[in-house]
Amino acid sequence: MAVASRFQNLLVAVDDSRYSLQAEEFAANLAKNFSSKVTVLHVVPHAITHQLSGYGQVPKNILEELEGSFIQRGKLVIQQAKTLFAQEGVKAETMLEEFADPADTILEVAKQKKSDTLILGNKGSSEIEDFALGGVVDKVFRHADLPVFIIKKKTDFSKILVAVDGSKHAEKALKYAVQLGEKYKSRVTLLNVAQTLIRKEAAKSIGERVVSDAEAQVKGVKADKKVEFGHPAKTIIDFAKKGDYDLIALGGRGLNPVKRFFLGSVSDNVARHAPCSVLIVR
């Protein structure tokens, strides 16, 4: 019996950056592989109007002209995205939201559309980066209650690294990674970063059990198993860089939620600093 696709309803947030273009290309490829429904969203940030209106010397007609130019820019972004998806043979619904909070709007539209996957570029357009995707990615992946792809480089995943720790979120991330691995014919590696607070022999034994349990859940793809020692986020990032992986998949919450109140969770750090694309699953 075939397993239902986990990528049935995609929401792609776009701007006019090269990272956004990579996200669109990946979303189109994903949609073709999984016959997904696609919604493309661009948000003209409200922060633009707030910033401009703060300059009392700007005449109202000039302010309106500037606002109009940002709306036209948004329409162009949407049209270019629509063209890209059409060229890929993917039907996509498009949405343009004017002068709203980008992160809040992305999350709200995801709920309205019952999206099962969010796809974002790693950074926004440099001209207004604080207001575009580059300034909101953190907020989106921290508050989203659905899987989030942060696309950084390649859009075809030949090597996937899955961070496993025995948590339910990691197990869910593994299931997403396996479906991707099947479609993309990927090489999948299961990585556990062993705890260094206990004896190394015991930590290694626990780590090996974790990756073996994860391997038992993998069907349809061949998975390598690795146990490493060190700081979880740094170790995952270094391992991905050294192995030239295309995607890191990991759970948004691990077994130790207390860490979130210190230097940030493992998923936060990996999302920010990984050299490749990242899939965070909750």
ChimeraX attribute file (.defattr): number of C-alpha atoms within 10 A of each C-alpha:
attribute: neighborCount
match mode: 1-to-1
recipient: residues
	/A:1	3
	/A:2	4
	/A:3	6
	/A:4	9
	/A:5	14
	/A:6	16
	/A:7	22
	/A:8	16
	/A:9	21
	/A:10	25
	/A:11	27
	/A:12	28
	/A:13	23
	/A:14	27
	/A:15	27
	/A:16	20
	/A:17	21
	/A:18	16
	/A:19	23
	/A:20	28
	/A:21	20
	/A:22	20
	/A:23	27
	/A:24	25
	/A:25	20
	/A:26	23
	/A:27	27
	/A:28	26
	/A:29	19
	/A:30	21
	/A:31	23
	/A:32	15
	/A:33	14
	/A:34	17
	/A:35	15
	/A:36	21
	/A:37	17
	/A:38	25
	/A:39	22
	/A:40	21
	/A:41	24
	/A:42	25
	/A:43	25
	/A:44	24
	/A:45	24
	/A:46	15
	/A:47	17
	/A:48	16
	/A:49	17
	/A:50	11
	/A:51	9
	/A:52	15
	/A:53	14
	/A:54	9
	/A:55	10
	/A:56	8
	/A:57	8
	/A:58	12
	/A:59	11
	/A:60	11
	/A:61	9
	/A:62	11
	/A:63	15
	/A:64	12
	/A:65	12
	/A:66	15
	/A:67	18
	/A:68	12
	/A:69	12
	/A:70	17
	/A:71	19
	/A:72	13
	/A:73	15
	/A:74	23
	/A:75	17
	/A:76	14
	/A:77	21
	/A:78	23
	/A:79	12
	/A:80	15
	/A:81	25
	/A:82	20
	/A:83	14
	/A:84	17
	/A:85	21
	/A:86	13
	/A:87	11
	/A:88	14
	/A:89	13
	/A:90	20
	/A:91	17
	/A:92	22
	/A:93	14
	/A:94	16
	/A:95	15
	/A:96	15
	/A:97	18
	/A:98	16
	/A:99	17
	/A:100	16
	/A:101	17
	/A:102	27
	/A:103	23
	/A:104	15
	/A:105	18
	/A:106	23
	/A:107	20
	/A:108	13
	/A:109	15
	/A:110	23
	/A:111	14
	/A:112	9
	/A:113	13
	/A:114	13
	/A:115	21
	/A:116	17
	/A:117	22
	/A:118	27
	/A:119	22
	/A:120	30
	/A:121	28
	/A:122	27
	/A:123	22
	/A:124	24
	/A:125	20
	/A:126	13
	/A:127	9
	/A:128	14
	/A:129	14
	/A:130	15
	/A:131	21
	/A:132	26
	/A:133	30
	/A:134	21
	/A:135	18
	/A:136	22
	/A:137	21
	/A:138	15
	/A:139	13
	/A:140	20
	/A:141	26
	/A:142	15
	/A:143	11
	/A:144	22
	/A:145	17
	/A:146	19
	/A:147	25
	/A:148	24
	/A:149	26
	/A:150	26
	/A:151	28
	/A:152	23
	/A:153	18
	/A:154	16
	/A:155	20
	/A:156	15
	/A:157	20
	/A:158	17
	/A:159	20
	/A:160	28
	/A:161	27
	/A:162	30
	/A:163	26
	/A:164	28
	/A:165	25
	/A:166	17
	/A:167	15
	/A:168	16
	/A:169	19
	/A:170	25
	/A:171	22
	/A:172	20
	/A:173	24
	/A:174	26
	/A:175	19
	/A:176	21
	/A:177	24
	/A:178	25
	/A:179	22
	/A:180	23
	/A:181	21
	/A:182	15
	/A:183	14
	/A:184	16
	/A:185	17
	/A:186	22
	/A:187	18
	/A:188	27
	/A:189	22
	/A:190	23
	/A:191	24
	/A:192	27
	/A:193	24
	/A:194	23
	/A:195	19
	/A:196	14
	/A:197	7
	/A:198	10
	/A:199	10
	/A:200	13
	/A:201	9
	/A:202	13
	/A:203	19
	/A:204	20
	/A:205	13
	/A:206	17
	/A:207	25
	/A:208	20
	/A:209	16
	/A:210	22
	/A:211	24
	/A:212	15
	/A:213	14
	/A:214	24
	/A:215	18
	/A:216	9
	/A:217	12
	/A:218	17
	/A:219	12
	/A:220	11
	/A:221	18
	/A:222	15
	/A:223	22
	/A:224	14
	/A:225	17
	/A:226	15
	/A:227	19
	/A:228	18
	/A:229	16
	/A:230	12
	/A:231	13
	/A:232	20
	/A:233	21
	/A:234	16
	/A:235	17
	/A:236	25
	/A:237	20
	/A:238	14
	/A:239	16
	/A:240	22
	/A:241	14
	/A:242	9
	/A:243	12
	/A:244	15
	/A:245	22
	/A:246	23
	/A:247	29
	/A:248	29
	/A:249	29
	/A:250	31
	/A:251	25
	/A:252	25
	/A:253	20
	/A:254	21
	/A:255	13
	/A:256	10
	/A:257	10
	/A:258	10
	/A:259	13
	/A:260	14
	/A:261	8
	/A:262	7
	/A:263	9
	/A:264	12
	/A:265	21
	/A:266	22
	/A:267	26
	/A:268	18
	/A:269	16
	/A:270	24
	/A:271	28
	/A:272	13
	/A:273	14
	/A:274	21
	/A:275	20
	/A:276	23
	/A:277	24
	/A:278	25
	/A:279	26
	/A:280	28
	/A:281	27
	/A:282	19
